[in-house]
Every structure is written in structure tokens, then in C-alpha cells.
Amino acid sequence: MKVVFAVAVASSSCLLAHTHSSSNARRLGGTPHFKTSGASSAGPVDFKMKSRVFVPYGNGDGYAFGMGAVEKSAYDDLEKYSYSVSEQGYVNVVDWSDSSKPTVQKSLALNLEGFKLTDVNICPGKKLLFVGHGAKDTVSNGRVRVYSTVQRGTTVKATTFLREIETGPLPDMISPNNDCTMLAAACEAEGAVIDGELIDPEGSVTLVRKFDTDTPEVMHVKFGSRLGTDEELIAKGVHLPLPLKAMVYWDEHSSIADKLNFTKARASYSPAMNLEPEYLGWSYDSSKVYVNLQESNAIVTVTVPSGAWASQSDFTLRIDALGLKDWSSAGPTQGIDLIKDNTCALKHFPGFSTLRQADTIQVVNIDNVDYILAACEGDDKEYGDYAEKFKFSKLVKADNTATQKGMTVSVEVQLDATSQRDLGADPSRTVTVGSATIDYSNPAAPEIKAIVGFGGRGISIFKDAGDKLELTWDSNSELEMKVCEYFPWAHNSIQDEEFAPVNGGLYNSSDDDLKEVLRDMNDPAKDGCADAGDGKPGACPLNMTVDSRSPKDGPAPESMAAGEACGRLLLVTATEKSGVAFVYDITTVTKPKLLFVKHLTPISKTKSAGVAYATRELGDIDTEGVIFVDAAHSPSGSAGVFFGGAWSGTMSFWEFECSATTKAAGPVASSSTSNVVCKTFRVMLAGMLFLA
């Protein structure tokens, strides 16, 4: 039985209707469930932007590029509001009831100034909003604040604070399960140098039940040594950025030993200090949480008991390494660009591989099997004067001897280094000095055993085979190749917060060190350009930075979402610094098909970020959040995608256009539907109830 509420409205130009099914219906943002037997033979024929809104970084106001105004976002499909967390400590609300003209609702902003906000999520059916935040020092426990969502009515009802739930340190991502009966937080627990000493807490996952009551049930699942020793994890292929014996080397034997103090970290060491949860996703049946460890190139599967949560031991843990991508001719790829020469030049380099290191993961259930989709961006750790990321020339000299005190270079690495050099590989290409590259078995004399860089430069899909994760498909070199084909001016290019203008919002709120960086980036005599796009000197447009990221992490796909559009299961991802979005049809999950390659900020080809922001032509840069909405949850009634640009402070809505064949077939059945045709939104509920 469905309950349909008819509503009266204050304006004849506005009609709002909701249809709700049972409480276990999949919420927007949950794990999609797709049956290939019901797939349409025709998918979308186009994907284009419908609207864009510039979101403030402050308490309902304050607009500037580079301020992290849209760090993460969530969308309430029932009330048609989105929520974006700002790095400055605010949550801003946008009204999407007219999807062609979204508007910032200044009076509805949440002021959480002083909090390190990390994520935002929603349970629309329960009218609950979740905002995650870390402690000021990042190493102490964080919190999830629970609010009521904004509610429409004769008078719009603003959010109300309900309760706060303690998590592990730095809850970087928070997510309810499909039916909003449980909440999970990926607690990254980043280490920090405090008073000259490294403090590095263990990564963990916080799980919560009954979060809609004043007595929530909370369990902190800490990894500790449950996943294995350093040696056991390394043997499984898990990357450890700073294992214990590496700590000993850098703290006692390296050339920077006098600048480091790892004493406390070594005394309290556990392998979990390397295992930092970045992202997570629920299995479709809510029996598992897949926890992504970006820097460690691995995923932990946490099995969640349906009964009592008496202790951490009730939760079983398994870790799977995501493997290395082989960029030699023996591997499956079409090559990689490691040459900074302002052109697109993909080559195979003997002995060069990279850690996949997914940022966002998305779980989808296809024909009752869970798959994990991974956007393989790349990342590294840095603690004071210790940095895991090295330029290769700072690790191995031109004569193939080690630059670092006490280290040696294996014969294999010497041969590979020579071959890569002969092929023109940039000597500044970045590599890890963690366990994937260096054998620290003897901390006094580590051996460089491999040449391993950061980031898979593509998309990987893994199948949950029950006792392990299996690689099902990888995009190999396709992202780099297609950007070269469609947007050569954006090939491994970069625009980020360092391209903000001098005397702008970021500059005026920064310390002296960042101000100096911004001045250099805007100075043509240093890193700037003679023409920023307005005929004046300043930061460079995107087309003047081609190949900048080639020796580093390449396209670096960062965010991802998946869902159903036009009767097909689609995956959408976007690159971090070059602003390119890719849409894949993954209905046949073993053979995804690339459908669309779109640039999210085409004006950036010829205008710097600051210039384009000032004229409100800028698109989405640093898309930390991507939200996929199927037709039933969409503000326009058509399936689409929200892109949230952290540095650009923008939120855009793109729509899929279905083929005539798909349209004729009619909409696919869904667990909840909503339809809005509205120009003004002063809604009054009528006392009419129909049962069907």
C-alpha cells in the first residue's frame, strides 16, 4: 500500500507531491541495486549542465575562490535543499526546487565557526542532517552533530540541533546505510606534529545505531593489530607509508634525523597508525562496511553483526590490497605520461608502477553481487620535515646510487632507472619512500627495491567474492588518452587554491607563507602568466599548465558516484585539478563503456580561476563531492548529477537526456518518487489523504 499526500499551495504555479514506500526503501546516496535483466537497450544520448550556483564560504555570505566553500555536499530529495560544508566552519543551504535557478538561502546557514568540518549527509525520510567534524588538533576524537533538516511549509522551518555523537579521530566521511538504521564514520586519524613530537592515532570506524534517539548505540571499531603486523600487511601487498622500521630509519639514521622526533609515535606504534580511513560504503544488505584506506592502497571490509554489539570483537575485519598498476609494456595499460614537455606523450616505462590509492569509493549491487568502484587519485603522508613523497632524483642519483644516507639501490632498480631515463622520464617524477618502494628490514641500511609512484590515474572496479576482493576491470590509460583527445589544453593541468588572486579572500585570510605562495603564482617572473585572461598579469589559465601533473599523479580522479539513468547503470567521476568529468555505462560491469567526456569549467582554458570567478563564469574545480540522482530523486524529474567544487565554491546540476526508445518505455519503478513543478514555494499541507 502506498500513502499519497495531496498538497495545496499558496501559488497556482507550484505543485509538490511525494510518494513514499516502505521504510526499507533505498535512500538517495545509498547503495544502488541494479538488475541487468531489466536494463534498457538504449541509454542516455547526452549529458549537459542545467544550472550552477555559487555558494558562500561564510555564514550565508562571503564569496571568493579558494576558500573551500563546497568541501562536501548532501541533497535532500524530499525538501529539495542541498547542504554544503565549508572549510571555514559553516553549512550553507541551497534551494533546488527550481532546478534551473538554484538559490542560496542565507537565513538557513548553520554557523559552526571553529569546527573542522569534514562531511555532511542526510536521512531525508527521518528528517535528519549529519555534520561531521574533527577536533582542533585532528588527533583527538571527533564528533557527528545531528540536526533536523530544513522543512518547507507555510513558514520554512530551519535546522534544529538535536544531539552530538562521539567518533574516532577525524571522521572524514559519514554515511548512513540504505534504510537509515545505522551510521558509519570513517575516522582518518591523521597524525600531527604537536610541540615538536609526532602524535599519530590509529585509524578506526565508528558505527552507530539508534542515532535518532537520545541514547544512540555507538561502537568504535579500532584496527589496532587485528589486521596483521607490519610484515604481514606488507606481504599482503598493503602499502605502509611509514612502518615502524621506517620510523627508526628516518628518526635515527637519515640526514633529517635531527629534525624529527618520532619517540612517542614509536613507543605507541601499531600498524593501524598507517591505516587511515578516507571513505566508506555500505553493502546493499547493510551487513558490511567497505572502508577505503587511500594512503595504504587497501580496503578493509567490516562485517556488522545484526544482533548485539557487545564488543569490537563482534565485528570481523578483513583487509585487501588494491594492487599496483604496471606501466611497463608487460602491463595492460596503453602507457603513462611522465614527461613534462607540454604535450601528451604516453609511453611504457620499464619497472614503473603506481599505487592505485582510491579516494572516493562507491558500492553498487549488480544482480545481487556487491562491487566497489574506486576513483584512484593518489595521496601521501607528511609529518613535519618527513615527507613520504620524493622526487625520484632526490632518491636515486643519475649514476644510480642512493641520495639518502645509508640507503642502497637494488640491481633491478638501477636497470629500470636507466631505462626510464633513456625514455625521457622526468627526473622530478614523484615516488613513495614507503614500504612499496623501500625495504626497511634493516633500518640502518634500507634498500630501494622498486620505483613506485602515486595514484592509479583511472577507475578500478572490484568484486566482493566473499573471502576477498577481486579486480574486475580497470580503465588503464583511458582517462589520460581521452583528455588528450577532447581537451588537450587540460591534459594533466592544474588549477587549485594556489591560483587564487592576490588581495582576494584567500590571500587576505592567509598566513605569510601562503601569501608568499600566492604572490609567486600570480607573478609572471615566477610561476604566474603575463595574461591571466583579462589582459593583466596574474595566475595562469588552465591551458598554460599542461603537463604540470604528468610527473606526479596525472589526471587524479577524485570523486565518484553511480546510479540509474535511462534504464542503465552509470558511473560518474571527475578529476581533481583539471576539471574533467567522465561518464561510464557499467551495466555490463566487466566491460564498462565510456559515454561522455565533459569539461566542468571550459572558461578555465583561457581565464585564470580568480578572473573567471569574478565574472561568475568559473565552473567546478576540485570536485570533492559528486551526487548521483536518479529520476525519482531528481529536482527536475530527470536523472542527473550534482558536482560540488571545493575551491571554486560552486555546485552544478547536470542532466542526462534519454533516447526516444528509453522515454517510450516509461520510467523505471523506484522505491520513492517525487515530482516538482514550481516557481514559488510557499507550501501548505492540505488535510487530504488518499490510500492506493
N, C-alpha and C positions, 0 to 999 in steps of 0.2 A: 504494500500500500504506500502511495506517495502522498505527502501532505503539501498542498499548493496554497500559498498565501497570495491573495489578490491585494493590491495596494492602491490606495488613492493618492493623488499627488496634487501639490499646490499649483502646478503649471500643467497645462494641457500638452506641453511639448516634452513632458518627461514621463516615461513608463519604466517601472522597475519590477522585475519578477524573479523569484528564486524558486528552484525546485530542489528539495533535499531528499536523499535516500537514507538508508540505514547508517548508523554511527560508524561502521567499519569501512565506509567509502574512502577511497584514497584522497587525501588532501592534496591541494596544489603544492608542488615541491616534494611530494613523497616519491616512492619508488614506482616508476611506471610498470604496468603489467600489460604485455602485448602478446596476442595470439596471431601467429603468422598465417594461420588458415583463414583469418578474416581480413587480411590485408587487401587494400585496393591495388589493382594492377597499375593505376596511374597515380603518381604523387604530385607534389607541388610543381608549378611551372614558373613561379617567380618568388622572390623574397626581397622585400623592399621596405624602407623606412616609412612609417606613418607619421610619427611625431617625435619631438625631442623637447626636454625641459632642462633648464639649468637650475641646479639645486644649491642652496646656500650651504656654507660650511659652519655658520654660526647658528644662533638661536632664532631660526626663521629668517635670518638675513645674513649679509656678508657674502660677497661673491668674488672669487679670484681663482685663477688657475694654480694648481699645485698644492692646494690645501687639504686634499683628501676628503672632499665633501661627500663622496659616494663610495665609501670604503666597502660596504656591503649593503644589500637591499633585500627587502621581502615585499611580497604583494598579497594583499587581502582581496581575493576574488569576490567575496560576498559584498563587501562595502566599497570596493573599487578605490582603495587607497594603497599607496606604497610607502614604505618606511626606509629611510637611508641613514646609516650611521656615519658620522663624520669623525675624522681623526682628532678634531678639536673638542669632542665630547658632547655632541648634540645628535638628536634624532629628528630628521626633518620629514614632513609628510607631504605627499603629492596626491592630488585628486585626479584620478584617471577615468571618472565617469563619462567624460567626453574624451575618448582616446585620441582624438585628433588635436585636442587643445588641453593637455595636462597642465595643472596649475599648482604651484606651491602654496600650501596652507600655513601661512606664517603663524597664526594663532594656535596651531596644533603642535608646534615643535616641542620636543622634550629637552629640557636643559639638564644635561649630566656633565657639566663642565668639571674637569678634574679627574674624570674617569677615563681609563684607557679602553675605549670601546673596541670590541673585536668582531661582533657579529650580531645579526638580528634575524628573527624568524617568527612564524605565526602559526597558530591553530585557529583558522577562521571560524570553524563551527563552534569552538568553545570560547570564541571572542577573547583569545589570549595572545599577547605580544611578549616575546622574549628578547632581552637585550643582554648580550654577554660583555663582560669587562674584566680585564686583568687588574692585578694590584699595581700600584705605582712603581714598585721595584721589579715587576714581572716575575719574580721568583717565589713570591708568596701566593697563597691560594686566591683564586678569582671568584667571581660571582655571576649568577644569571638573575637579572631582575625581571620580574613578571608583572605585566600591566594588562589592563583591559584594552582592547583595540578601540579605535575611534568608531563610533556608531552614528549612522545617519538617523534623522528623524525630523520632527518639526524644528528642533534645535539640535545641531550636531553636538554629540557628547564626546568630549576629549578623553584621552587615555587617563587611567587612574592606576596608581601604584598599588599592587596587591601584596607582593612578598619578594623575598630575596633568597636564593638558594646557593650555598657554597659549593664551589667546584675545586678541581685541582688547579695548579698554577697556569695562568694564561689560557682560558677557554677560547681557542682560536676559531672554533666552529661549533655551532649548536644546531641540533636538528631533532625535531620530533619524529616519531615513527609514523606509519601511514594513517593510523586511526587516532593519533594524538593521545595515546595512553602512556607513552614513555618519551623521555627526552634524553638525548645523549650529547655530551660535550667533549670535544677533542682538546685535551689540555696540553698545549705545546711545551710548556715549562722551559722556555728559553733561558739559558744561563746568562749571567751578567757579572761583570767585574764591579764589586762593591767594596769600597775602601781598600782598593788595590788587590783584592783577592777574588778568585773566580768562585762564584756560587752557582751550582748547576743542579737544579732539582730534577727528579725523574719524570718522564712523560707518563701520562695516565689518561684514562677515560672516566668521566663521571656519568653515571646513569641514574635517572630519576623516574619514579612512579608517583602518582597522586600529586602531581605538581599543581593541580587546580584546587588543592585544599591547603589549609594552614598547617598540615602535618605531612609534608611530602616525604616519600621514602627515597633515600639517597644512598648510593653505593659508589665509592671511589675505587676503581679497578686500576691498581698500580702494576706496572710491568715488572719492576724490580729485576730479579734474575730468573723470573719464571720462563722467559723465552730462550734462555741459554746464556752461557758465558761469552766473553768476547770471542774466544777461539771458536766456539760452536756457531755463533752467529756469522762470523766471517766465513766459516766452512760452508754455511748455507747460502752464501752469496750476499748476505746483508752487508751494506756499507756502513762502517762506523767512522764518522768524521774525526773523532778524537778518542780512540780507545785508550785504556789505562796505560799501556806501554808507550803509546804515542805521547801521552801526557808526561811520562817520565822523560822521554827524549827531549821534548821541547822545554820542559821545566828545568832539566839538569844539564843537558849536553849540547843544546843548539846554540847558535850565535845570538839568539834573543833571550836566552835563559835568564839573564839578569833583569829583564823587563817583565818577566812573568812571575806569578805566584799561584801555582796550582795546588798548594799544600792542602787546603781544606777539601778541594774537589777530589784530590787523590785519596784522602783519608776516608771520604764518604762515598767513594766511587761505586756505582753499579752500572751494568751495561745499559740500563734504561735511561741513563743520562744522555745517551746518544740517540735515543728513540723518541723523537718529538712529533706527536700527532699534529698534522696540519689540517686534515679534512676527514670527513667520515660519511658513510652512507648505510642505510638500513637494508637488510634483505627484505624481500616483499612480504614475507610472513612474520617479520619482526623477531625472528629467532636469533639473528646475528647482526652484529655491527661490524662493518669493514672500516678499519682505521688506517688512514694513509700516513706513512712516515716519510715525508718528502726527502729530507736530507739523507736518510738511511736507505732510500730506494727500496722500500718494502711496504707491505700491508699486513697489519695484524687483524685477524678475524677473532672477534669476541663473541662467544656463544652465550646468549642471555637466557637464563632459566625462567620458565613461566611460573614456577612456584615461588617459594620463599627465597629472599635474598639474605641469607644468614651471614655470609662472609664472602670475601673476594674469591675464595676457592670454589664457590658455586659457579663462577664464570670461567669457562675454559678458554685458553688462548692458543693461537697458532700464528706463526709468522711465515710469510712467503716473500722471498726476494723477487723484485721485478726484472732482474737481469740487466745485462749490458747490451747496448746496441753496437754492433760491429760495423764500422765504416770502412773496412778493407774490402777488397774485391771478393773476398771469400764470404762476405756477409750478404744479406738480402737487399740492401739498400742500393739506391742509384747514385750514392756519393754524398758528400758534405762540402760546404764552403768553409774553408779555414783560411782563406786568403783575403786580406783586406786590400782590395785593388779597385773598388768602386764598380765592380761588375759581378755578375752571377756566374760563378765558376765552381760547379760541383765536381769533386774528384773522390776517388777511393784512396785512402791513406793507410798503408800497411801498419798494423799494430795500434791504430787509434780507435778507441771505443768511448762511449759515454754512458753515464748512469742515466736511467730514464727519469727518475725523480719527479713523479707526478705532483702537481699542485692540487688542482681540483680532481676529485673522482665523482662519478655518478653511477649509481647502481640501477640497472634495468632488469626486469624479469621477462624473458622471452620464452614462451612455451614452457613455463614453469621451471626455468633454469635461471639462476642469477648470474649476471655478467657485470663486471666492473670496468667502466670506461675511464681512462686515465689521460689527462692533459699533461704531457711530460715536459714541464717547463725547465727544471733545474734549479738548484739552490745550494747554498753553502753556509758554513758556520764561521763566526768571527767572535773572538773573545779578547778585547783589548788589543795587544800587539800581536796576538796569534790570529792568523787568517788561514782558513783551510784552502782558499783559492789562490793558486800561484800561477804566474805566467811561466810557461814552460822554460823559457830562457833563464828564469830565476831559480829553476830547479836542476836543469841539466845544461851544461855549457856547450859551446859549439864543438868542443873536442870530445863530447860525450862523457865527460866526468861530472860528478855532482857538485853543485854550487854550495850545498848546505853542509855545514860542519859534521864530519863523522859519517856521512851517507856514502853509499856506493851505488853503482848503476849496473844492473844485470846485463849480460851479453845481449839478450833479446831486445831490451830497451835500447841499447846502443845501436843495434842494427835498424830498429824501427825509427829511431830518431834521425838517423842518416837518410833513410828512405823518405821520411816525411819532409825533411829539409830539402832534399833534391826535388820534391814535387812542389815546393814553394809554400809549404805550410807556414803561417805567420808565427814567428818565434814568441809572440805575445799570447798565443792561444792558451786558454786557461785550463788548468788541470787540478784535480784534488790531491792534497797530500794526506788524505785519509787512508783507510785500510784497503781501498780498491787499487791504489797506486803503490803504496809503500808497505813493506813487510817490517813491522816493528818488533819482531820476535826478540831481537837483541836491541834494546833501547839505546845502547851506546853506539851501535853501528847498523842503522836501518838500511834496507836495500830497496832501491827503486825498482819495482818488478813489472810495472806496466805504465802505459800512458793513457789515462782515463780522464775525460772531460765531464762537463756538467750538462744534463738535460738531454732528453731523447728527441727533441726537435720535431715532435709529432704526437700522434694519438696511438695509444695501445688499448686493446680490449682483452680482458682476462675472464675466463670462465671459472666459476666455483665448481670444481669437480668433486667436492665432498671432503676429500682429505688434503687438497692442495688447490692453488690457483694455477690455471693453465693459460698460456698465451694463445689467444685465438686469432688475433690479427694485429698488424702494426702498419701505420701509414708510411713507414720508411722515410723516403725523401720527398714525399708528395707536397708537404706544406711549403718547403723551400722552392721546389720546382714551380708550383702554381703561383706563388707570389712573383717569382721571376717572370712568369708568363703574362700575368694580368696586371701587376703593379710593380714593375721593375724599380720604380723610384722609392718603393718601400721595402726592398729586399734587405732584410736584417738591419733595418734602420731603427732609429730611436727618437722618441720624444717622451720625456718623463718630467718629474718635478724640477729637475735641474735646468730645464728650458724655460722656467718662469722668468718674467721680466724683472729687471732691476727697478726697485721702488714700488713693486706690486705687493699684493697681500702677503705672499710667502716671504718675500725679501724683508719686508718691514716687521715680520714677526719672528725672524730667524736670528740665530746666534752669529757671531762674527765669522766662524768657519764656513757656514753655509752661505753667508752673504758673499764671501770671497769666491766660492764656487760659482754662484750666480753671476757675479761680475765677470768672471772668466768666460762663462758660457755665453755671455752677451757681448764679449769683446772680440771684434774681428781679428785683432792681432794675436788672439789666443785661441779659444775654442768657438767663437761666435762667427757670424757671417756679416758681410757688408750690406746685405739686404735681407731683413727679416720678413719681407713680404709686403712691407708698406713703404719701401724705398729708403728706409732708415736702417742703420746697423743694429744688430741685436742677436738673439738666439736664432739658430738655424732652422729653416723649414725641413721637413722630413726628407725631401729629395737630396738634401746636402749631407745626409748622414748615412747614405747607402753603404752597406758592408760593415758598419761600426760594430755590429754584434756578431759578425761571422767568426772571429776567433774566440768568441765567448760561448753564448748559448743559442745563437741563431734566432729563429722566429719565436721561440719560447712561448708556446701555447699555455695560457694560464688558467682560463676559466672554461667551464663546460656545463651544458645542460642537455637533457634529452626528453623527448615526448612524442606524442602522436600529432601528426598534421596530414590532412588529405588522405587519411587511411593508411599512412606509412609511419614507421618508427624512425625518427630523425635524431641526429646528434649535432649540436652546435658548439663550436669552440671559437676562441678569439686569442690572438697573440697579444702579449703584454705591452710591448713598446712600439710596435709598428702598426697596430690598429687594423689588422686584417681578420675577418671572420670567415669561417668555413662551415658549410652545412653538408653533412653526410647522411645518406639513407642507409640505415643499419638494419633494415627489415630482415635481410639475409646477413646475419651477424658475422659470418665467416668471410663475406665478400662485400664490405661496405662500398657504396658508390658516392663519389663526390658530386654534389649537385650544384652548389653555388660557392663562389669566392667573392666576398664583398669587402670594400674598404669602409670602415666606420667613420673615418674623418678625411674625406678626399681633399678638403681645403688645405690639409696639412702638407700636401705636396709642395705648395708654393708659399705658405704662410706659417710663421712660427706659431707655437701654441699660444703665446701671450697675445700676439696680434689677432689671431683667429678668435680667441676667447673674447677680446674686447668688442669685436663686431658680431659676436654670437653666431659665428659660422663654424666654430670648432665642433668636431664630433667626439666620440668616446675614446679616451686614452686611458690605458691601464684598466681594462675591464675586469675588475676583481670579482664582479658578480654577473652571472647570466641566469635569467629566469625563463624557463620554457612554459608557455601557457597553451594548452590545447583549446579547441574552440569553445568547449564548455566552460572553461575558466577565464577566457579572454575578455578584456574590457570592451573589445569591438565585436565579439562574436566570431572572429576568425582566429585560427591558431597563430601564434606569434612568439616573439622573444623580446624580453627586456634586456638591454645592455646597460650596465652601470659603470661609468668611467670614474675611477677614483680620483686621478689627478685632474681630469677635465671637469669634474663636478657636474657631470651630465647623466641623464637617464633617457634612453631612447627606446621606442617601441617599434619593432619591425614585424610585418605581417607576411604570412605565406598566402600565395594565390594558388588555389587548387585548379586542376584541369576541369574541363567541362564534364568529362567522364566521372570524375570524383564527385563533382557537385550534383550530378544527376542521381547518383547513388544515395544521396541524402547523408545526414550527419551520422557518425558512429555513436552507438549507445554509450552513455557515460554515467558515472555514479552520481554526479551532481551537475546541474546546469544553471546558468544564469543568463539573462538577456537584458541588455540595457539599451534603450533608445532615449537619449536625454540631452537637453540643452540647459535646463536649470534643475537643481536638485534639492528642493525643499519638500521632503517626502513625509507623508503622514500615513501611518498604517491604518487601514480600514478594518473594521471588525467583521471581516468576511472570511470564512474558512470553507474550503471545498475539499472533500475527500475523494480521491480517484483510485 
